[in-house]
């Protein structure tokens, strides 16, 4: 965080219009990434409803699945997680990054976490190109003003 905001973009704030915009987008993506991470960790993935199982009008030939560990009938797409030691409703996976199962209630937050992670990484990896373009624009302005080649930037700051 410190090298990106204060070392890379900090000196550019007064010289470039792009620097504050990039910093605002970076902070937005970081805040949203942390929010979705906290929501994914803290939201219950979903449990089997207490009285789920037999309903009036269900055909007798319909296959009922039973979990021997939890002693409940399981709906479709419900699986027993060995890490959490419980049945998770509409289970996708047990994610070790968030130490929680991804299920019915927290799948939205997990997908948002992945989306904001990708957006933040794209911003981090394309910032060198953005910084190069902004430095070249500033350098071309200074060349036009002073008519010498001292303001040329070769974009090889890394």
Z-matrix of the N, CA and C atoms (Angstrom, degrees):
N
C 1 1.449
C 2 1.534 1 110.62
N 3 1.317 2 115.97 1 -51.35
C 4 1.465 3 120.32 2 -177.51
C 5 1.527 4 112.40 3 -60.09
N 6 1.331 5 119.48 4 -49.40
C 7 1.475 6 118.26 5 -179.88
C 8 1.524 7 112.74 6 -62.98
N 9 1.320 8 116.97 7 -36.86
C 10 1.464 9 119.45 8 -177.78
C 11 1.523 10 111.54 9 -69.75
N 12 1.317 11 116.78 10 -49.17
C 13 1.471 12 120.03 11 -174.25
C 14 1.522 13 111.91 12 -79.89
N 15 1.325 14 118.51 13 -48.15
C 16 1.458 15 120.59 14 -170.82
C 17 1.525 16 114.30 15 -91.37
N 18 1.325 17 117.68 16 -31.94
C 19 1.460 18 118.80 17 -177.92
C 20 1.527 19 111.79 18 -92.93
N 21 1.337 20 116.66 19 -44.72
C 22 1.460 21 119.62 20 -176.90
C 23 1.527 22 112.47 21 -79.16
N 24 1.337 23 116.63 22 -51.49
C 25 1.467 24 119.48 23 -174.59
C 26 1.525 25 113.27 24 -99.01
N 27 1.328 26 119.30 25 -18.68
C 28 1.464 27 121.44 26 -178.32
C 29 1.516 28 114.27 27 -58.01
N 30 1.328 29 119.26 28 -49.00
C 31 1.471 30 119.33 29 179.51
C 32 1.531 31 113.17 30 -66.92
N 33 1.316 32 118.24 31 -20.05
C 34 1.462 33 121.40 32 -177.42
C 35 1.525 34 113.36 33 -85.58
N 36 1.328 35 117.86 34 -8.10
C 37 1.468 36 120.64 35 -172.40
C 38 1.526 37 112.93 36 -60.75
N 39 1.308 38 117.61 37 -42.02
C 40 1.466 39 120.21 38 -177.63
C 41 1.528 40 112.48 39 -81.02
N 42 1.311 41 117.50 40 -21.61
C 43 1.457 42 120.44 41 -174.51
C 44 1.522 43 113.63 42 -95.88
N 45 1.313 44 117.11 43 -25.15
C 46 1.459 45 120.12 44 -172.03
C 47 1.523 46 111.17 45 -125.12
N 48 1.310 47 115.34 46 144.16
C 49 1.464 48 120.37 47 174.54
C 50 1.523 49 110.09 48 -78.23
N 51 1.325 50 117.52 49 -26.70
C 52 1.457 51 122.16 50 -177.58
C 53 1.522 52 112.74 51 -71.38
N 54 1.300 53 119.17 52 -31.22
C 55 1.466 54 121.95 53 -174.92
C 56 1.529 55 112.84 54 -60.50
N 57 1.329 56 120.77 55 -49.09
C 58 1.473 57 118.57 56 178.52
C 59 1.529 58 112.84 57 -64.38
N 60 1.323 59 116.35 58 -32.91
C 61 1.466 60 119.56 59 179.28
C 62 1.530 61 110.06 60 -66.79
N 63 1.326 62 116.94 61 -45.00
C 64 1.465 63 120.99 62 179.03
C 65 1.519 64 110.65 63 -63.93
N 66 1.322 65 117.39 64 -40.77
C 67 1.470 66 120.95 65 179.73
C 68 1.526 67 110.70 66 -65.39
N 69 1.321 68 117.87 67 -39.51
C 70 1.472 69 120.81 68 178.26
C 71 1.530 70 110.10 69 -65.23
N 72 1.328 71 117.54 70 -45.69
C 73 1.458 72 120.19 71 178.16
C 74 1.526 73 111.17 72 -62.25
N 75 1.318 74 117.04 73 -41.99
C 76 1.464 75 121.11 74 178.90
C 77 1.528 76 110.89 75 -59.55
N 78 1.342 77 116.99 76 -46.81
C 79 1.462 78 120.18 77 179.97
C 80 1.523 79 111.49 78 -65.95
N 81 1.329 80 117.31 79 -37.50
C 82 1.462 81 120.24 80 177.31
C 83 1.527 82 110.71 81 -61.31
N 84 1.341 83 116.76 82 -47.67
C 85 1.459 84 119.78 83 -178.88
C 86 1.529 85 111.74 84 -66.55
N 87 1.316 86 118.01 85 -38.13
C 88 1.469 87 120.99 86 179.11
C 89 1.530 88 110.83 87 -66.17
N 90 1.329 89 117.67 88 -43.83
C 91 1.471 90 121.01 89 179.39
C 92 1.524 91 110.24 90 -64.30
N 93 1.329 92 117.40 91 -43.71
C 94 1.462 93 120.34 92 179.42
C 95 1.529 94 111.25 93 -67.60
N 96 1.328 95 117.66 94 -35.61
C 97 1.455 96 121.34 95 177.23
C 98 1.528 97 110.33 96 -63.63
N 99 1.320 98 116.85 97 -45.77
C 100 1.466 99 120.27 98 179.63
C 101 1.521 100 111.47 99 -66.48
N 102 1.341 101 117.52 100 -38.68
C 103 1.464 102 121.48 101 177.88
C 104 1.532 103 110.44 102 -62.04
N 105 1.336 104 117.01 103 -47.11
C 106 1.462 105 119.38 104 -178.70
C 107 1.533 106 111.19 105 -68.59
N 108 1.330 107 118.06 106 -31.87
C 109 1.463 108 120.89 107 175.28
C 110 1.526 109 110.64 108 -64.09
N 111 1.323 110 117.21 109 -46.36
C 112 1.466 111 121.15 110 179.47
C 113 1.525 112 110.57 111 -63.93
N 114 1.337 113 117.17 112 -41.17
C 115 1.460 114 120.48 113 178.51
C 116 1.525 115 111.21 114 -65.11
N 117 1.320 116 117.89 115 -39.71
C 118 1.463 117 121.23 116 179.56
C 119 1.526 118 110.86 117 -65.34
N 120 1.320 119 115.96 118 -40.04
C 121 1.466 120 119.85 119 -179.32
C 122 1.529 121 111.26 120 -70.80
N 123 1.329 122 117.18 121 -42.20
C 124 1.459 123 120.38 122 -170.90
C 125 1.529 124 114.42 123 -88.61
N 126 1.326 125 119.30 124 -15.82
C 127 1.460 126 120.77 125 -177.98
C 128 1.526 127 110.16 126 -85.03
N 129 1.315 128 115.66 127 134.19
C 130 1.454 129 121.37 128 177.48
C 131 1.531 130 108.89 129 -67.98
N 132 1.337 131 118.37 130 131.77
C 133 1.461 132 119.47 131 -177.10
C 134 1.529 133 113.96 132 -70.53
N 135 1.288 134 118.32 133 -18.46
C 136 1.459 135 121.66 134 178.56
C 137 1.516 136 111.43 135 122.78
N 138 1.307 137 115.51 136 132.71
C 139 1.465 138 121.93 137 178.31
C 140 1.529 139 108.94 138 -111.52
N 141 1.301 140 115.23 139 163.84
C 142 1.458 141 120.08 140 174.80
C 143 1.527 142 107.54 141 -70.46
N 144 1.342 143 118.23 142 131.30
C 145 1.469 144 119.59 143 177.71
C 146 1.529 145 111.53 144 -57.38
N 147 1.325 146 116.57 145 147.84
C 148 1.464 147 122.37 146 -172.50
C 149 1.529 148 111.46 147 -59.05
N 150 1.308 149 117.42 148 -49.82
C 151 1.462 150 120.30 149 -175.63
C 152 1.520 151 112.06 150 -101.83
N 153 1.315 152 117.26 151 30.92
C 154 1.454 153 119.63 152 178.67
C 155 1.511 154 108.64 153 -76.86
N 156 1.314 155 116.16 154 144.49
C 157 1.464 156 117.79 155 175.03
C 158 1.503 157 110.93 156 150.84
N 159 1.297 158 115.82 157 -90.60
C 160 1.455 159 120.03 158 -173.09
C 161 1.516 160 109.98 159 -103.56
N 162 1.316 161 115.92 160 125.29
C 163 1.457 162 121.97 161 178.42
C 164 1.520 163 108.61 162 -120.94
N 165 1.285 164 115.92 163 153.81
C 166 1.462 165 120.54 164 176.32
C 167 1.521 166 108.27 165 -65.15
N 168 1.282 167 117.46 166 134.29
C 169 1.456 168 121.35 167 178.04
C 170 1.517 169 113.11 168 94.89
N 171 1.321 170 118.69 169 -9.63
C 172 1.466 171 120.45 170 175.91
C 173 1.524 172 108.93 171 -71.28
N 174 1.307 173 117.67 172 135.64
C 175 1.466 174 118.30 173 177.41
C 176 1.527 175 110.88 174 -68.10
N 177 1.314 176 115.18 175 146.29
C 178 1.469 177 120.28 176 -178.87
C 179 1.521 178 111.72 177 -69.41
N 180 1.344 179 115.86 178 -20.87
C 181 1.463 180 118.91 179 -177.62
C 182 1.523 181 112.21 180 -84.63
N 183 1.326 182 116.62 181 -6.29
C 184 1.460 183 119.85 182 179.68
C 185 1.535 184 109.17 183 -66.08
N 186 1.310 185 115.52 184 130.66
C 187 1.459 186 120.89 185 -177.35
C 188 1.525 187 110.57 186 -72.33
N 189 1.306 188 117.21 187 126.00
C 190 1.464 189 122.70 188 176.87
C 191 1.515 190 107.93 189 -106.07
N 192 1.328 191 115.83 190 132.13
C 193 1.459 192 120.95 191 178.09
C 194 1.520 193 108.59 192 -100.02
N 195 1.317 194 115.41 193 141.93
C 196 1.450 195 121.00 194 -176.62
C 197 1.530 196 109.28 195 -127.66
N 198 1.330 197 116.91 196 133.25
C 199 1.460 198 121.52 197 176.84
C 200 1.528 199 108.23 198 -93.85
N 201 1.317 200 114.95 199 120.70
C 202 1.462 201 120.09 200 -179.68
C 203 1.524 202 112.67 201 -75.00
N 204 1.331 203 116.77 202 -23.20
C 205 1.474 204 120.47 203 -179.70
C 206 1.532 205 111.43 204 -78.44
N 207 1.352 206 116.67 205 -42.76
C 208 1.470 207 121.20 206 -176.45
C 209 1.526 208 112.54 207 -96.16
N 210 1.344 209 117.09 208 -13.50
C 211 1.461 210 123.09 209 -177.68
C 212 1.521 211 112.63 210 59.29
N 213 1.324 212 116.42 211 46.50
C 214 1.468 213 122.18 212 176.40
C 215 1.525 214 108.58 213 -135.96
N 216 1.335 215 114.84 214 155.15
C 217 1.449 216 119.53 215 170.07
C 218 1.515 217 108.31 216 -78.09
N 219 1.342 218 116.29 217 138.17
C 220 1.465 219 120.30 218 -174.61
C 221 1.528 220 110.45 219 -105.48
N 222 1.349 221 116.97 220 135.73
C 223 1.463 222 119.17 221 171.45
C 224 1.529 223 111.00 222 -73.29
N 225 1.321 224 116.61 223 173.81
C 226 1.462 225 120.43 224 176.74
C 227 1.522 226 109.93 225 -61.18
N 228 1.316 227 116.84 226 147.12
C 229 1.469 228 125.61 227 178.75
C 230 1.525 229 113.08 228 65.64
N 231 1.304 230 117.57 229 14.35
C 232 1.462 231 121.72 230 175.91
C 233 1.524 232 107.51 231 -98.44
N 234 1.330 233 115.94 232 132.90
C 235 1.457 234 120.40 233 -178.21
C 236 1.521 235 109.73 234 -133.95
N 237 1.309 236 115.53 235 155.09
C 238 1.452 237 120.79 236 176.86
C 239 1.527 238 108.34 237 -88.69
N 240 1.318 239 117.10 238 126.20
C 241 1.454 240 121.97 239 177.96
C 242 1.526 241 108.48 240 -94.31
N 243 1.320 242 115.96 241 123.15
C 244 1.454 243 119.43 242 -179.24
C 245 1.532 244 111.89 243 -74.54
N 246 1.340 245 117.32 244 -25.51
C 247 1.467 246 119.84 245 179.01
C 248 1.523 247 111.30 246 -74.86
N 249 1.343 248 117.16 247 -39.87
C 250 1.470 249 121.34 248 179.96
C 251 1.522 250 112.01 249 -90.49
N 252 1.327 251 116.77 250 -16.14
C 253 1.457 252 124.13 251 -178.92
C 254 1.532 253 111.98 252 58.19
N 255 1.338 254 115.55 253 49.01
C 256 1.458 255 120.95 254 175.62
C 257 1.521 256 109.46 255 -160.58
N 258 1.310 257 116.22 256 164.55
C 259 1.460 258 121.18 257 176.62
C 260 1.520 259 108.54 258 -85.44
N 261 1.323 260 115.73 259 133.08
C 262 1.461 261 121.58 260 -177.51
C 263 1.524 262 108.58 261 -113.48
N 264 1.321 263 115.32 262 128.93
C 265 1.458 264 122.31 263 -178.78
C 266 1.526 265 110.18 264 -71.42
N 267 1.320 266 116.04 265 126.14
C 268 1.468 267 123.06 266 178.85
C 269 1.534 268 110.73 267 53.38
N 270 1.323 269 114.80 268 51.10
C 271 1.468 270 120.95 269 -174.70
C 272 1.517 271 112.03 270 -69.36
N 273 1.313 272 115.94 271 134.67
C 274 1.456 273 122.27 272 174.98
C 275 1.529 274 109.69 273 -99.77
N 276 1.331 275 116.16 274 -54.00
C 277 1.458 276 121.07 275 -177.91
C 278 1.517 277 109.55 276 -166.85
N 279 1.312 278 116.09 277 165.89
C 280 1.460 279 120.64 278 167.33
C 281 1.522 280 106.36 279 -101.01
N 282 1.309 281 116.76 280 116.40
C 283 1.456 282 121.33 281 -175.35
C 284 1.532 283 109.69 282 -95.86
N 285 1.324 284 118.02 283 118.22
C 286 1.463 285 119.27 284 179.50
C 287 1.527 286 112.91 285 -72.19
N 288 1.346 287 118.31 286 -20.23
C 289 1.469 288 120.23 287 178.81
C 290 1.511 289 111.25 288 -65.95
N 291 1.322 290 117.17 289 -37.33
C 292 1.462 291 120.60 290 -178.11
C 293 1.526 292 111.62 291 -105.80
N 294 1.348 293 116.89 292 -2.07
C 295 1.460 294 123.34 293 -179.93
C 296 1.527 295 111.08 294 52.98
N 297 1.323 296 115.69 295 45.05
C 298 1.456 297 121.54 296 -179.20
C 299 1.518 298 107.90 297 -155.21
N 300 1.316 299 115.70 298 156.86
C 301 1.456 300 119.62 299 173.36
C 302 1.519 301 109.03 300 -79.09
N 303 1.317 302 115.63 301 150.35
C 304 1.463 303 121.04 302 173.84
C 305 1.513 304 105.87 303 -101.14
N 306 1.319 305 115.38 304 114.66
C 307 1.449 306 120.64 305 -175.03
C 308 1.517 307 111.98 306 -135.30
N 309 1.323 308 114.94 307 -152.71
C 310 1.459 309 121.97 308 -172.45
C 311 1.530 310 112.85 309 -62.11
N 312 1.325 311 118.18 310 -43.17
C 313 1.466 312 120.83 311 -172.08
C 314 1.526 313 114.44 312 -89.44
N 315 1.317 314 119.17 313 -21.05
C 316 1.469 315 118.57 314 -177.98
C 317 1.526 316 113.55 315 -116.35
N 318 1.319 317 118.23 316 10.78
C 319 1.467 318 120.43 317 178.87
C 320 1.533 319 111.04 318 -65.10
N 321 1.324 320 117.92 319 -38.50
C 322 1.468 321 121.30 320 179.26
C 323 1.528 322 110.73 321 -60.00
N 324 1.316 323 117.29 322 -44.91
C 325 1.461 324 120.94 323 -178.81
C 326 1.527 325 111.53 324 -67.71
N 327 1.344 326 116.34 325 -34.57
C 328 1.463 327 119.89 326 177.98
C 329 1.530 328 110.78 327 -67.32
N 330 1.318 329 117.45 328 -41.62
C 331 1.467 330 120.40 329 177.36
C 332 1.529 331 111.25 330 -66.36
N 333 1.335 332 116.85 331 -37.26
C 334 1.465 333 119.76 332 174.80
C 335 1.523 334 110.83 333 -64.68
N 336 1.324 335 117.27 334 -38.88
C 337 1.467 336 121.16 335 176.81
C 338 1.521 337 110.50 336 -59.31
N 339 1.318 338 117.39 337 -46.09
C 340 1.465 339 120.66 338 178.98
C 341 1.528 340 111.30 339 -64.57
N 342 1.336 341 116.77 340 -40.69
C 343 1.468 342 120.66 341 -179.56
C 344 1.523 343 111.19 342 -64.59
N 345 1.334 344 117.36 343 -46.78
C 346 1.466 345 119.92 344 -179.68
C 347 1.526 346 111.71 345 -68.67
N 348 1.320 347 117.51 346 -30.53
C 349 1.468 348 119.99 347 175.34
C 350 1.519 349 110.51 348 -65.40
N 351 1.328 350 116.68 349 -44.36
C 352 1.468 351 120.41 350 178.65
C 353 1.521 352 110.79 351 -64.59
N 354 1.338 353 117.61 352 -43.24
C 355 1.473 354 120.27 353 179.15
C 356 1.520 355 111.71 354 -62.78
N 357 1.340 356 117.22 355 -41.57
C 358 1.461 357 120.54 356 179.01
C 359 1.524 358 110.97 357 -65.65
N 360 1.322 359 117.25 358 -42.22
C 361 1.466 360 119.75 359 178.95
C 362 1.524 361 111.53 360 -66.75
N 363 1.329 362 117.52 361 -38.26
C 364 1.465 363 119.64 362 176.22
C 365 1.523 364 110.94 363 -62.62
N 366 1.325 365 116.58 364 -40.56
C 367 1.461 366 119.89 365 177.85
C 368 1.529 367 110.81 366 -65.36
N 369 1.328 368 117.06 367 -40.49
C 370 1.467 369 120.17 368 179.27
C 371 1.518 370 111.82 369 -66.00
N 372 1.334 371 116.96 370 -39.09
C 373 1.462 372 119.52 371 -176.46
C 374 1.519 373 113.33 372 -81.53
N 375 1.321 374 117.50 373 -21.93
C 376 1.465 375 118.90 374 178.54
C 377 1.523 376 112.27 375 -96.64
N 378 1.309 377 118.26 376 -1.55
C 379 1.463 378 120.00 377 -178.12
C 380 1.518 379 112.69 378 -66.49
N 381 1.327 380 117.89 379 -30.40
C 382 1.464 381 119.55 380 178.78
C 383 1.518 382 110.50 381 -64.50
N 384 1.321 383 116.76 382 -40.61
C 385 1.461 384 120.02 383 176.76
C 386 1.514 385 111.75 384 -66.23
N 387 1.340 386 116.10 385 -40.71
C 388 1.472 387 120.03 386 178.29
C 389 1.516 388 109.80 387 -64.24
N 390 1.338 389 117.05 388 -43.46
C 391 1.465 390 121.28 389 179.86
C 392 1.528 391 110.51 390 -64.42
N 393 1.322 392 117.26 391 -39.30
C 394 1.465 393 121.71 392 178.28
C 395 1.520 394 111.03 393 -62.16
N 396 1.333 395 116.59 394 -47.03
C 397 1.466 396 120.85 395 -179.16
C 398 1.521 397 110.04 396 -63.43
N 399 1.336 398 116.73 397 -44.42
C 400 1.463 399 118.54 398 -179.08
C 401 1.529 400 111.36 399 -66.37
N 402 1.341 401 117.99 400 -37.89
C 403 1.466 402 120.29 401 177.25
C 404 1.525 403 111.52 402 -67.10
N 405 1.322 404 117.29 403 -37.55
C 406 1.468 405 119.84 404 177.92
C 407 1.523 406 111.79 405 -67.50
N 408 1.331 407 116.81 406 -36.50
C 409 1.474 408 119.43 407 176.50
C 410 1.514 409 109.86 408 -64.87
N 411 1.349 410 116.54 409 -44.61
C 412 1.466 411 119.56 410 178.45
C 413 1.528 412 111.03 411 -64.22
N 414 1.329 413 115.90 412 -39.17
C 415 1.461 414 119.29 413 179.96
C 416 1.526 415 110.76 414 -66.63
N 417 1.318 416 117.69 415 -39.76
C 418 1.470 417 119.24 416 179.31
C 419 1.520 418 111.02 417 -67.57
N 420 1.335 419 117.04 418 -33.56
C 421 1.471 420 119.19 419 175.75
C 422 1.525 421 110.93 420 -65.85
N 423 1.331 422 115.87 421 -41.76
C 424 1.465 423 118.18 422 -179.22
C 425 1.533 424 110.87 423 -70.43
N 426 1.324 425 117.59 424 -31.04
C 427 1.475 426 120.47 425 176.53
C 428 1.516 427 110.12 426 -65.68
N 429 1.329 428 115.01 427 -42.37
C 430 1.467 429 118.40 428 -179.85
C 431 1.522 430 111.40 429 -65.71
N 432 1.335 431 116.25 430 -32.67
C 433 1.459 432 118.95 431 -179.06
C 434 1.521 433 112.29 432 -77.76
N 435 1.332 434 117.18 433 -40.55
C 436 1.466 435 119.58 434 -173.20
C 437 1.523 436 114.01 435 -101.53
N 438 1.340 437 116.77 436 -15.93
C 439 1.470 438 122.81 437 -179.64
C 440 1.532 439 112.65 438 58.71
N 441 1.327 440 117.31 439 34.17
C 442 1.449 441 120.62 440 170.89
C 443 1.535 442 108.65 441 -134.00
N 444 1.298 443 118.17 442 169.84
C 445 1.462 444 121.88 443 -173.80
C 446 1.529 445 112.89 444 -100.04
N 447 1.310 446 118.67 445 21.36
C 448 1.467 447 120.13 446 -179.24
C 449 1.523 448 112.14 447 -75.67
N 450 1.324 449 118.77 448 -19.79
C 451 1.461 450 121.20 449 -176.67
C 452 1.508 451 114.48 450 -92.23
N 453 1.321 452 119.59 451 8.00
C 454 1.463 453 121.54 452 -177.46
C 455 1.524 454 109.33 453 -75.71
N 456 1.320 455 115.79 454 133.22
C 457 1.454 456 121.98 455 179.53
C 458 1.515 457 108.15 456 -113.20
N 459 1.315 458 118.37 457 131.54
C 460 1.444 459 120.98 458 -176.76
C 461 1.530 460 113.64 459 -95.47
N 462 1.319 461 119.51 460 3.80
C 463 1.466 462 125.10 461 175.37
C 464 1.515 463 112.94 462 59.58
N 465 1.279 464 119.49 463 28.66
C 466 1.471 465 120.34 464 177.21
C 467 1.529 466 108.54 465 -113.92
N 468 1.336 467 115.53 466 54.33
C 469 1.451 468 119.41 467 -177.32
C 470 1.523 469 112.25 468 -79.19
N 471 1.324 470 118.12 469 -12.03
C 472 1.470 471 120.34 470 -178.76
C 473 1.473 472 110.76 471 -100.65
